[in-house]
Amino acid sequence: MSRVIREIQRRRRAAEAETAPSGRGGALSVCLVYPNRYHTAMSSLGFQAVHRLFNDQPDTVCERAFLPDREELAEYAKSGATLLSLESGRPLSDFAVIAFSVSFEPDFIAIPQILRLARIPELAADRGAADPLIIGGGAACFLNPEPAAPFFDLIAVGEGETLIPPLCRFLRAQASSSRTELLTAAAELPGMYVPSLPFRQPVARLCAPVDAPPSCSTILTEDTEFGNMFLVEVSRGCPRGCRFCAAGFVWQPFRWQPLERLLEACREGLRQRGTIGLVGAAVSDHPAITEVCHFIVAEGGAPSLSSLRIDRLTPELLELLARSGHKTVSLAPEGGSQRMRDMIRKNLTEEQILRAVELVADAGILNLKLYVIIGLPGETDEDLEELIRLTAAVQATVVAQARRHKRLGEITLSVNPFIPKPFTPLQWAGMCPLKELQRRVALLEKGVRPIPNVRLKVEELHGAVLQALLSRGGRELTPLLQAMSQGLNLRKAAKQCALDVESRVTATLALDESLPWDAVSSADTATLATEYRAAMAVVGVPV
């Protein structure tokens, strides 16, 4: 092993503290890979939860690996070393199973790069009996796995608590089987999709048991986005059903943890960190969230909430957050105009938004982030002008409270382009063309510029186009992923693969046409279609 790589690995391990160390050793060796940098991977509570689930299985040992950082990549290229696991420095090719945990579609690009670094054939069709079994899982794999499907021998569709125990039992029982025999048998397991076998019927997503305990931080390190926090999963899914968002349709049913179990997790977490990060798509929809925050503060800690719903804010909750040192609160109107909010079924009025801003500022939290989506189906310049007026009204509300507190905060208007996602009602709608998005951003920049103490932050538009392409595409995109993994940007890779990106991402799909993600079933299509028709009726777009 390269001395430089060994030292990087040593430093990372030395900086980690396991909250409940797992045993090491087992007949089934698994390397869990997050196809992004260490910092990003270890910021993912889902990745940590899956790592613990594997290690909790009898006779199974699970180590970790990541996409090397820039310094590491240069050293791998210089030394010719093969990719190594973090825990034991073992080559990935020595493991029986390599399991990729993929949360976001752009991370598909790193998968062939990681396999090359591990000296493992990129495509499943090119692997032999001596190669590890390559498994895909995670949110990106049960929304639309198809662009990356040829990289995987097996894809796990659903949540780890239900999938991992029977998968490990199956793999241990099949240890002496041939690759063909194993994959043929795996296709009969619930939640298991074998891309190399002929399509029979969609593989249904498996849901974790309703009474599954909360996922919590299992490995603490400063080298994450949440280095000062112990993370606790408060709930899973979302009861709101916003039409652009998968959380309300895929992660169903909406499940929240009992108060007693959350308090126990927070008590344990406060032994490790002073701040408890409360995680979930709809944290403030938990019926006892205020009690949880009270408990954390009473125990001398500070709560941090991953999401605050505008219509669930109370003076009591905000006062707790302010006492805990919160300087910024993020609110998500999503739709900039009432018409757009009605179309996406956000169920918020301007009056509610401004009242929430007033409550936040009254608590002494004067820095606000407002998340909005532009480029939604049916959006017009009038909708954007209403967004500018709303931003000015928010600023005026904050300024009125700032005078009382004798200090002025900053408002960040965070603008994200609409990306059609599988298993949402707007999966059939096309993305707004890039040039039109750029024009709309310029309109917003001009309108927001005169408003004091407001900063406009826009998601990188080319990255959003890539995400939309991978969200909607099929296996025809696999060569594009391979080309981009070699360093080509999207434009050059698309030209090399003869792909018209804009026509693919902007196309409106017919309700009755086959979709690439039909290989999996993660939400009820009839419900999605009903919601799509209702959304388009709001903006007068025929379906």
C-alpha positions in Angstrom: 0.0 0.0 0.0 1.2 3.6 -0.7 2.6 5.3 2.3 0.5 8.4 1.5 -2.8 6.4 1.2 -2.0 4.5 4.4 -1.5 7.8 6.3 -4.8 9.2 5.0 -6.6 6.1 6.1 -4.9 6.1 9.5 -5.8 9.8 10.2 -9.4 9.1 9.3 -9.7 6.1 11.5 -8.0 7.9 14.4 -10.5 10.8 14.1 -13.5 8.4 14.4 -15.3 7.3 17.5 -17.8 4.5 17.3 -20.8 4.9 19.6 -21.2 1.2 19.9 -18.4 -0.7 18.1 -19.5 -3.7 16.1 -17.7 -7.0 16.3 -15.3 -7.9 13.6 -15.0 -11.2 11.7 -17.5 -13.3 9.8 -17.9 -15.7 7.0 -19.6 -13.1 4.8 -17.4 -10.1 4.0 -19.1 -7.0 2.8 -17.6 -3.6 1.8 -20.1 -0.9 1.9 -19.3 1.9 -0.6 -20.6 5.4 -0.8 -19.8 6.7 -4.3 -18.7 10.1 -3.1 -16.0 11.6 -0.9 -15.5 10.5 2.8 -16.8 13.9 4.1 -20.1 13.5 2.1 -20.5 9.8 2.9 -20.1 10.2 6.7 -22.5 13.0 6.7 -25.2 10.6 5.6 -27.2 9.0 8.5 -28.6 6.5 6.0 -25.1 5.3 5.1 -24.1 4.9 8.8 -27.4 3.0 9.5 -26.8 0.5 6.7 -23.2 0.0 7.9 -24.5 -0.9 11.3 -27.3 -3.1 10.0 -24.8 -5.2 8.0 -22.5 -5.5 11.0 -25.4 -6.5 13.2 -26.0 -9.6 11.1 -24.6 -12.9 12.4 -21.3 -14.1 10.9 -21.1 -10.9 8.7 -18.4 -8.2 8.7 -18.9 -4.9 6.9 -16.1 -2.4 6.2 -16.4 0.9 4.3 -14.9 2.5 1.2 -15.4 5.8 -0.6 -14.5 7.7 -3.7 -11.0 8.9 -3.0 -10.4 12.7 -2.5 -8.3 14.5 -5.0 -5.1 14.0 -3.1 -5.8 10.3 -2.8 -6.8 9.9 -6.5 -3.4 11.4 -7.5 -1.6 8.9 -5.3 -3.6 5.9 -6.6 -2.7 7.0 -10.1 0.9 7.5 -9.2 1.4 4.3 -7.2 -0.9 2.0 -9.2 -2.5 0.9 -5.9 -5.9 -0.8 -5.8 -8.8 0.7 -3.9 -8.7 -0.2 -0.2 -11.3 -0.5 2.5 -11.0 2.0 5.4 -11.0 -0.4 8.4 -8.4 -3.0 7.4 -6.8 -1.6 4.3 -8.0 -4.6 2.3 -8.4 -4.5 -1.5 -12.1 -4.3 -2.4 -11.6 -7.1 -4.9 -11.0 -9.4 -1.9 -14.5 -9.0 -0.5 -17.3 -11.4 -1.3 -19.8 -8.5 -1.7 -19.5 -4.8 -2.5 -22.6 -2.9 -1.7 -23.1 0.6 -3.0 -25.3 2.9 -1.0 -26.5 5.6 -3.6 -28.6 8.5 -2.3 -28.3 10.9 -5.3 -28.4 10.2 -9.1 -25.2 12.2 -9.9 -23.2 9.8 -7.7 -23.9 7.0 -10.3 -21.0 8.6 -12.2 -18.5 7.5 -9.5 -19.5 3.9 -9.6 -17.5 2.8 -12.7 -14.6 4.9 -11.5 -14.6 3.1 -8.1 -14.8 -0.3 -9.8 -11.9 0.6 -12.1 -9.8 1.7 -9.0 -10.7 -1.7 -7.4 -9.6 -3.6 -10.5 -13.1 -5.0 -10.9 -14.9 -5.0 -14.3 -17.3 -2.1 -14.6 -20.2 -4.0 -16.2 -21.8 -7.0 -14.5 -21.8 -8.9 -17.8 -18.0 -8.8 -17.9 -17.4 -10.3 -14.4 -16.5 -13.8 -13.6 -16.7 -16.2 -10.7 -13.7 -14.7 -8.9 -15.1 -11.2 -8.8 -17.2 -9.8 -5.9 -20.9 -9.7 -6.1 -21.8 -6.0 -6.8 -25.1 -4.8 -5.1 -26.8 -1.4 -5.4 -29.1 0.1 -2.9 -30.3 3.4 -1.5 -32.8 6.1 -2.5 -31.5 6.5 -6.1 -31.8 2.8 -6.6 -35.5 2.6 -5.8 -36.4 5.7 -7.6 -34.8 4.9 -10.9 -31.8 2.4 -11.0 -31.8 1.9 -14.7 -29.0 4.3 -15.8 -26.6 2.4 -13.5 -28.3 -1.0 -13.6 -25.7 -2.7 -15.9 -23.0 -2.0 -13.2 -24.9 -4.1 -10.6 -25.4 -7.8 -10.3 -28.2 -7.2 -7.8 -30.2 -4.2 -6.7 -32.0 -4.0 -3.4 -35.2 -2.1 -3.7 -36.4 -0.5 -0.4 -35.3 0.2 3.2 -32.4 -1.6 4.8 -34.1 -2.7 8.0 -36.3 -5.1 6.0 -33.8 -5.9 3.2 -30.5 -6.6 4.9 -31.2 -9.4 7.3 -32.7 -11.8 4.7 -30.1 -10.7 2.2 -27.3 -11.7 4.4 -28.9 -15.0 5.3 -29.4 -15.7 1.6 -25.8 -14.8 0.7 -24.3 -17.0 3.4 -26.5 -19.9 2.3 -25.5 -19.4 -1.3 -21.8 -19.2 -0.6 -21.0 -22.3 -2.7 -23.4 -21.5 -5.6 -22.3 -20.3 -9.0 -22.9 -16.7 -9.9 -25.7 -17.7 -12.2 -27.4 -19.9 -9.6 -27.1 -17.2 -7.0 -28.7 -14.5 -9.2 -31.5 -16.7 -10.4 -32.4 -17.6 -6.8 -32.0 -13.9 -5.7 -34.7 -12.9 -8.2 -37.2 -14.8 -6.2 -36.5 -12.8 -3.0 -38.8 -9.9 -2.1 -37.3 -6.5 -3.0 -34.5 -8.0 -5.1 -34.0 -6.9 -8.7 -31.6 -8.7 -11.0 -30.9 -6.4 -14.0 -29.4 -9.2 -16.1 -32.5 -11.4 -16.1 -35.5 -10.8 -18.4 -38.1 -8.4 -17.1 -41.1 -10.2 -15.5 -42.8 -7.6 -13.3 -41.8 -4.5 -11.3 -39.9 -5.2 -8.1 -41.9 -3.7 -5.2 -40.1 -1.5 -2.8 -39.9 -3.0 0.7 -40.7 -0.7 3.7 -39.0 -0.9 7.2 -41.2 -2.2 10.0 -43.3 0.5 11.6 -41.7 -0.2 15.0 -38.1 -0.1 13.7 -35.9 1.9 16.1 -34.6 5.2 15.0 -31.4 5.4 13.0 -28.7 7.3 15.0 -25.1 8.3 14.5 -22.9 5.2 14.9 -19.5 6.7 13.9 -18.7 10.3 15.0 -16.0 12.3 13.3 -15.4 16.0 12.9 -14.9 15.5 9.1 -18.6 15.7 8.2 -21.2 18.4 7.6 -22.5 17.7 11.1 -19.3 17.1 13.0 -20.6 18.7 16.2 -23.8 16.8 16.2 -25.2 13.4 17.2 -28.0 12.6 14.6 -31.3 11.0 15.6 -33.9 10.0 13.0 -37.3 11.5 14.2 -39.5 10.3 11.4 -39.4 8.7 8.0 -41.5 9.8 5.0 -43.8 12.8 4.9 -47.5 13.2 5.3 -47.8 16.3 3.1 -47.7 14.8 -0.4 -46.2 17.9 -2.2 -46.4 16.9 -5.9 -42.8 17.4 -6.8 -41.3 15.5 -3.8 -40.7 11.7 -3.5 -40.8 11.8 0.3 -44.6 12.0 0.4 -45.2 9.2 -2.0 -42.2 6.7 -1.8 -41.3 6.7 1.9 -44.8 5.6 3.0 -46.4 5.1 5.3 -45.3 8.2 7.3 -43.7 6.9 10.5 -42.6 8.8 13.6 -40.7 7.5 16.5 -42.4 7.2 20.0 -41.5 10.0 22.4 -39.9 7.6 24.9 -37.6 6.1 22.2 -36.5 9.5 21.0 -35.7 10.7 24.5 -33.6 7.6 25.1 -31.7 8.2 21.8 -31.2 11.8 22.7 -30.0 11.0 26.2 -27.4 8.6 24.7 -26.4 11.2 22.1 -25.8 13.9 24.7 -23.1 11.7 26.2 -21.3 12.0 22.8 -22.1 15.5 21.5 -23.6 18.8 22.8 -26.0 19.2 19.9 -28.6 16.7 18.8 -29.5 16.9 15.1 -33.1 15.8 14.7 -33.4 14.3 11.2 -36.4 13.6 8.9 -38.3 14.9 5.9 -41.0 16.3 8.2 -39.4 16.7 11.7 -41.7 19.4 12.8 -44.7 17.2 12.0 -43.8 14.9 14.8 -46.6 15.3 17.4 -44.1 15.6 20.3 -41.2 17.6 18.7 -41.5 20.4 21.2 -41.2 17.9 24.1 -38.1 16.4 22.5 -36.5 19.9 22.2 -37.5 20.8 25.8 -35.8 17.6 27.0 -32.6 18.3 25.0 -32.4 21.8 26.4 -33.1 20.7 30.0 -30.3 18.2 29.7 -27.9 21.0 28.8 -27.8 20.3 25.0 -29.0 22.1 21.9 -31.5 20.8 19.4 -31.0 21.3 15.7 -33.9 20.5 13.3 -33.3 19.5 9.7 -36.7 20.9 8.6 -39.2 23.3 9.9 -42.7 23.5 8.4 -44.1 27.0 8.0 -47.5 26.0 9.4 -46.1 24.1 12.3 -44.0 26.8 13.9 -44.9 27.9 17.4 -43.4 30.6 19.6 -42.5 27.9 22.2 -40.5 25.9 19.7 -38.7 28.9 18.2 -37.8 30.2 21.7 -36.2 26.8 22.4 -34.2 27.0 19.2 -33.1 30.6 19.9 -32.0 29.7 23.4 -30.0 26.9 21.9 -28.0 29.3 19.8 -29.8 29.0 16.4 -28.9 32.0 14.3 -30.6 30.9 11.1 -33.9 29.2 10.3 -34.8 27.7 6.9 -38.4 27.9 5.6 -39.6 26.4 2.4 -42.5 28.1 0.6 -41.4 26.2 -2.5 -43.8 27.9 -4.8 -43.1 31.6 -5.3 -46.7 32.5 -6.0 -50.0 31.3 -4.7 -50.8 29.7 -8.0 -47.6 27.7 -8.0 -48.0 26.7 -4.3 -51.5 25.4 -5.2 -50.2 23.5 -8.2 -47.6 21.6 -6.1 -50.1 21.2 -3.2 -48.0 23.1 -0.7 -51.1 24.2 1.1 -49.6 27.6 2.3 -50.9 31.1 1.9 -48.8 34.3 1.8 -50.4 35.2 5.1 -49.1 32.0 6.7 -45.6 32.5 5.3 -45.4 36.1 6.6 -46.8 35.1 10.0 -44.1 32.4 10.2 -41.4 34.9 9.3 -42.7 37.2 12.0 -42.6 34.4 14.6 -39.0 33.5 13.7 -37.9 37.1 13.8 -39.8 37.8 17.0 -37.8 35.0 18.7 -34.6 36.8 17.8 -33.6 34.6 14.9 -33.0 37.2 12.1 -31.2 35.2 9.5 -33.7 33.4 7.2 -33.3 31.0 4.3 -36.2 30.7 1.9 -36.3 27.7 -0.4 -38.2 28.2 -3.7 -38.6 26.2 -6.9 -38.7 27.9 -10.3 -39.4 26.4 -13.7 -42.5 24.5 -12.5 -45.0 23.5 -15.1 -47.2 26.4 -16.1 -45.0 29.0 -14.4 -45.1 32.5 -15.9 -43.3 35.8 -15.4 -46.2 36.9 -13.2 -45.5 34.1 -10.8 -41.8 35.2 -10.6 -42.9 38.8 -10.0 -45.1 37.6 -7.2 -42.1 35.8 -5.7 -40.1 39.0 -5.8 -43.0 40.8 -4.0 -43.2 38.1 -1.4 -39.4 38.4 -0.8 -39.8 42.1 -0.3 -42.6 41.5 2.2 -40.5 39.0 4.1 -37.6 41.5 4.2 -39.9 44.2 5.5 -41.3 41.8 8.2 -37.8 40.9 9.4 -36.6 44.6 9.4 -39.6 45.6 11.6 -38.5 43.0 14.2 -34.8 43.8 13.7 -35.4 47.3 15.0 -36.7 45.9 18.3 -33.7 43.6 18.6 -31.3 46.3 17.4 -29.6 44.1 14.9 -30.3 43.2 11.3 -30.0 39.7 9.8 -29.7 38.4 6.3 -32.3 36.8 4.1 -31.1 34.1 1.6 -33.4 33.3 -1.3 -32.4 29.9 -2.3 -33.6 29.1 -5.8 -33.7 25.6 -7.2 -35.0 24.6 -10.7 -37.8 22.0 -10.9 -36.4 18.5 -11.5 -39.1 15.9 -12.5 -38.5 12.9 -10.2 -39.8 9.3 -10.6 -42.7 8.2 -8.4 -43.9 11.8 -7.9 -47.1 13.2 -9.6 -44.9 15.5 -11.6 -42.8 12.6 -13.0 -44.5 13.1 -16.4 -43.8 16.8 -16.6 -40.8 18.1 -18.5 -38.0 20.3 -17.0 -37.9 23.9 -18.1 -35.3 24.4 -20.8 -31.9 25.6 -19.6 -31.9 28.9 -21.6 -35.3 29.7 -20.2 -34.2 28.9 -16.7 -31.3 31.2 -17.2 -33.6 34.0 -18.3 -35.9 33.5 -15.3 -32.9 33.6 -13.0 -31.8 36.9 -14.6 -35.3 38.2 -14.0 -35.1 37.3 -10.3 -31.7 38.8 -10.0 -32.9 42.1 -11.4 -36.0 42.1 -9.1 -34.2 41.0 -5.9 -31.1 43.2 -6.3 -32.8 46.4 -4.9 -34.1 44.7 -1.8 -31.7 45.3 1.1 -30.2 42.4 3.0 -31.4 39.8 0.5 -29.0 37.4 -1.1 -30.0 35.3 -4.1 -28.4 31.8 -4.2 -29.2 29.7 -7.3 -28.5 26.0 -7.6 -26.0 25.3 -10.4 -28.3 24.9 -13.4 -26.1 22.5 -15.5 -25.9 20.2 -12.5 -29.7 20.3 -12.2 -29.9 19.3 -15.9 -27.6 16.3 -15.3 -29.8 15.2 -12.3 -32.9 15.5 -14.4 -31.3 13.4 -17.2 -30.3 10.6 -14.8 -33.7 10.8 -13.0 -35.6 10.1 -16.2 -33.2 8.0 -18.2 -32.7 4.3 -18.8 -29.8 2.0 -19.7 -29.0 4.0 -22.8 -27.3 6.4 -20.3 -24.8 3.8 -19.0 -22.2 4.7 -21.6 -22.6 8.4 -20.7 -21.9 7.5 -17.0 -18.8 5.7 -18.1 -17.6 8.6 -20.2 -18.3 11.1 -17.4 -16.5 8.8 -14.9 -13.4 9.2 -17.1 -13.5 13.0 -16.7 -15.7 14.2 -19.6 -18.3 16.9 -18.7 -22.0 16.3 -19.6 -21.8 18.2 -22.9 -18.8 16.3 -24.2 -20.0 12.9 -22.9 -23.5 13.5 -24.5 -21.9 14.3 -27.8 -19.7 11.2 -27.6 -22.8 9.1 -26.9 -25.0 10.9 -29.5 -27.5 11.9 -26.8 -29.8 15.0 -27.1 -29.9 16.0 -23.4 -32.4 18.9 -23.7 -35.0 16.9 -25.6 -34.8 14.2 -23.0 -35.1 16.4 -19.9 -37.7 18.7 -21.3 -40.1 16.2 -22.8 -43.6 15.8 -21.4 -44.3 12.1 -21.0 -47.7 10.6 -21.8 -49.5 9.0 -18.9 -49.8 5.7 -20.8 -46.2 5.3 -22.0 -43.6 2.9 -20.6 -41.1 4.6 -18.2 -37.5 3.4 -17.6 -38.2 3.1 -13.9 -41.1 0.7 -14.5 -38.6 -2.1 -13.4 -39.3 -1.1 -9.8 -42.5 -0.1 -8.0 -42.1 2.4 -5.3 -45.5 4.2 -5.3 -49.0 3.7 -6.6 -49.1 4.9 -10.3 -52.9 5.5 -10.2 -52.6 7.9 -7.3 -49.7 9.7 -9.0 -51.7 10.1 -12.2 -54.7 11.5 -10.3 -52.5 14.0 -8.6 -50.8 15.0 -11.9 -54.1 15.7 -13.5 -55.1 17.8 -10.5 -51.8 19.8 -10.6 -52.1 20.5 -14.3 -55.7 21.6 -13.9 -54.6 24.3 -11.5 -52.3 25.9 -14.1 -54.5 25.2 -17.1 -52.1 22.7 -18.8 -54.0 20.0 -20.7 -53.0 16.4 -20.0 
